Amino acid sequence: MRKPFTRRPNAVLATSALLGIVLTFTGCSSSPPVHFHTLVPPADAAEATGEEARITVENVTVPPQVDRTALVLRSDRSQLQVLESDWWGAPLPQEIQSALTVSLNPPQARDSRVHAWINITRFEAMRNDQAWLDADIRLDNRDTEAQLKQLNCTTRIRRQAGPTVTDTVLAQQANIATLADRIRAQAKRLLAGDDSCPPPV
């Protein structure tokens, strides 16, 4: 009489392991793709007339809530949403530093000894609402004969944001361009020996 078939323990383990691998790869393949975003402006958006002074961006800091690779958006009055499928091309402080460096140092700009430290105190966006950027700007003039060695100013920038993630990124990209314009204006006052700062807004 033929003995009934019984699955050997090793065969059961092998089958379970294979099933686990299949499920793992099936789960991975269903994950949404990661989209990478940048704050660096297109090449044709960073043109200068030749009157600007080159500004070395030494350092940029951002609030800890957004100091990560994934984008963080405000979802309502009290909640922040981390977008695991939307990342900055580099850590956010480096993205902002790269964007400012490109905007403030086009090939036509003249040399200077102005150095900048940017402390971003607010960097938020909400879809179909606003994109906010507040910053403290410190500029140093390292020219030994400079009349004014340092100038500290604060700025606040607001811009309407559209309904998509790309819309909010473009709004912040435009805010960074405005920040670069204000840094450039502040550098002109520093080089002229003018220690005044315009109102933050």
C-alpha positions as CSV (number, residue, x, y, z in Angstrom):
1,M,0.0,0.0,0.0
2,R,1.4,3.4,-1.0
3,K,2.2,5.8,1.8
4,P,0.4,9.1,1.8
5,F,2.5,12.0,0.5
6,T,3.9,14.2,3.2
7,R,5.8,17.5,2.5
8,R,9.3,17.5,3.9
9,P,10.1,20.3,6.4
10,N,12.9,21.7,4.1
11,A,10.5,21.9,1.2
12,V,8.0,23.8,3.3
13,L,10.6,26.3,4.4
14,A,11.8,26.8,0.9
15,T,8.3,27.4,-0.4
16,S,7.6,29.9,2.4
17,A,10.9,31.7,1.7
18,L,10.1,31.9,-2.0
19,L,6.6,33.2,-1.3
20,G,8.1,35.9,1.0
21,I,10.5,37.0,-1.7
22,V,7.7,37.2,-4.2
23,L,5.5,39.3,-1.9
24,T,8.4,41.6,-1.0
25,F,9.2,42.4,-4.7
26,T,5.5,42.7,-5.4
27,G,5.2,45.3,-2.6
28,C,8.2,47.2,-3.8
29,S,7.0,47.3,-7.4
30,S,3.7,48.9,-6.3
31,S,5.5,51.8,-4.4
32,P,5.0,55.1,-6.1
33,P,8.1,56.5,-7.8
34,V,10.1,59.3,-6.1
35,H,10.0,62.7,-7.8
36,F,12.9,65.0,-7.3
37,H,12.5,68.8,-7.2
38,T,15.0,71.7,-7.3
39,L,15.0,75.3,-6.2
40,V,17.8,76.2,-8.6
41,P,16.5,78.4,-11.3
42,P,16.8,77.6,-15.0
43,A,19.9,79.0,-16.7
44,D,18.0,81.7,-18.5
45,A,16.6,83.0,-15.3
46,A,19.9,83.9,-13.7
47,E,21.1,86.6,-16.1
48,A,22.8,89.8,-14.8
49,T,23.4,93.2,-16.3
50,G,27.0,93.5,-15.1
51,E,26.2,95.9,-12.3
52,E,25.8,93.3,-9.6
53,A,28.6,92.3,-7.2
54,R,29.5,88.7,-6.7
55,I,28.3,87.4,-3.4
56,T,29.8,84.3,-1.7
57,V,27.0,82.4,0.1
58,E,28.8,80.9,3.0
59,N,26.0,79.1,4.8
60,V,22.3,78.5,4.8
61,T,20.2,77.2,7.7
62,V,16.5,76.2,7.8
63,P,14.0,75.3,10.5
64,P,14.3,71.7,11.8
65,Q,10.8,70.9,10.7
66,V,11.8,71.1,7.0
67,D,15.5,70.1,7.3
68,R,15.1,66.9,5.5
69,T,15.3,65.5,2.0
70,A,11.5,64.8,1.7
71,L,9.3,67.8,1.0
72,V,7.2,69.0,3.9
73,L,3.9,70.9,3.3
74,R,1.5,72.4,5.7
75,S,-1.8,70.5,5.4
76,D,-3.9,72.7,7.7
77,R,-3.5,75.1,10.6
78,S,-1.8,72.6,12.9
79,Q,-0.4,69.7,10.7
80,L,2.6,69.1,8.5
81,Q,2.6,66.5,5.8
82,V,5.9,64.7,4.9
83,L,5.8,63.8,1.2
84,E,7.7,60.5,1.0
85,S,7.5,60.4,-2.8
86,D,8.6,64.0,-3.4
87,W,12.3,64.8,-2.5
88,W,14.6,67.8,-2.9
89,G,17.5,67.1,-5.3
90,A,19.8,67.8,-2.3
91,P,19.2,68.4,1.4
92,L,17.1,71.6,1.7
93,P,19.9,73.9,3.0
94,Q,22.1,72.9,0.1
95,E,19.3,73.3,-2.4
96,I,18.8,76.9,-1.2
97,Q,22.5,77.6,-1.1
98,S,22.9,76.3,-4.6
99,A,19.9,78.4,-5.8
100,L,21.2,81.6,-4.2
101,T,24.8,81.0,-5.5
102,V,23.5,80.6,-9.1
103,S,21.3,83.7,-8.8
104,L,23.9,85.9,-7.1
105,N,27.0,84.9,-9.2
106,P,26.2,85.0,-12.9
107,P,29.2,85.2,-15.2
108,Q,28.7,89.0,-15.9
109,A,28.8,90.1,-12.3
110,R,31.8,92.0,-11.0
111,D,34.0,90.8,-8.2
112,S,33.5,91.9,-4.6
113,R,34.4,90.7,-1.1
114,V,30.9,90.3,0.1
115,H,30.0,87.1,2.0
116,A,26.5,86.0,3.1
117,W,25.0,83.9,5.9
118,I,21.3,83.2,5.5
119,N,19.2,81.9,8.4
120,I,15.8,80.8,7.0
121,T,13.4,81.2,9.9
122,R,10.2,80.1,8.0
123,F,10.0,77.9,4.9
124,E,6.4,76.7,4.5
125,A,3.9,76.1,1.7
126,M,0.3,75.0,1.5
127,R,-1.3,73.8,-1.7
128,N,-3.9,76.2,-3.0
129,D,-2.8,78.8,-0.5
130,Q,0.6,80.5,0.2
131,A,4.3,79.8,0.1
132,W,6.1,81.6,3.0
133,L,9.8,82.4,3.3
134,D,11.3,84.5,6.2
135,A,15.0,85.0,6.5
136,D,17.7,86.8,8.5
137,I,20.5,88.0,6.2
138,R,24.0,88.8,7.4
139,L,26.4,90.3,4.9
140,D,30.1,90.9,5.6
141,N,32.4,93.1,3.5
142,R,35.9,91.7,3.8
143,D,37.5,94.7,2.0
144,T,40.0,96.0,4.5
145,E,39.2,99.6,3.5
146,A,35.4,99.2,3.7
147,Q,33.5,101.9,5.5
148,L,30.9,99.4,6.7
149,K,32.0,95.9,7.5
150,Q,28.6,94.2,8.3
151,L,24.9,94.6,7.6
152,N,22.2,92.5,9.2
153,C,18.6,92.6,7.8
154,T,15.4,90.6,8.0
155,T,13.0,89.9,5.1
156,R,9.6,88.2,4.7
157,I,8.3,86.9,1.3
158,R,4.9,85.6,0.4
159,R,3.6,84.1,-2.8
160,Q,0.4,82.4,-4.0
161,A,0.8,78.6,-4.4
162,G,-1.3,76.4,-6.7
163,P,-3.0,73.1,-6.1
164,T,-0.1,70.7,-7.0
165,V,3.3,69.9,-5.4
166,T,5.0,71.3,-8.4
167,D,3.1,74.6,-8.0
168,T,4.3,74.9,-4.4
169,V,7.9,74.2,-5.5
170,L,7.7,76.8,-8.2
171,A,6.3,79.3,-5.7
172,Q,9.2,78.7,-3.4
173,Q,11.6,78.9,-6.3
174,A,10.2,82.3,-7.1
175,N,10.5,83.2,-3.4
176,I,14.2,82.3,-3.5
177,A,14.6,84.5,-6.6
178,T,13.1,87.4,-4.6
179,L,15.4,86.6,-1.7
180,A,18.4,86.8,-4.0
181,D,17.2,90.2,-5.3
182,R,16.9,91.5,-1.7
183,I,20.4,90.1,-0.8
184,R,21.8,91.9,-3.9
185,A,20.1,95.2,-2.9
186,Q,21.5,94.7,0.7
187,A,25.0,94.1,-0.7
188,K,24.8,97.4,-2.7
189,R,23.9,99.3,0.5
190,L,26.7,97.6,2.3
191,L,29.3,98.5,-0.3
192,A,28.0,102.1,-0.3
193,G,28.4,102.3,3.5
194,D,24.6,102.5,4.0
195,D,23.6,100.7,7.2
196,S,19.8,101.0,6.6
197,C,17.4,98.1,6.2
198,P,14.0,98.3,4.5
199,P,10.9,97.1,6.3
200,P,10.9,93.2,6.4
201,V,7.8,92.9,4.2
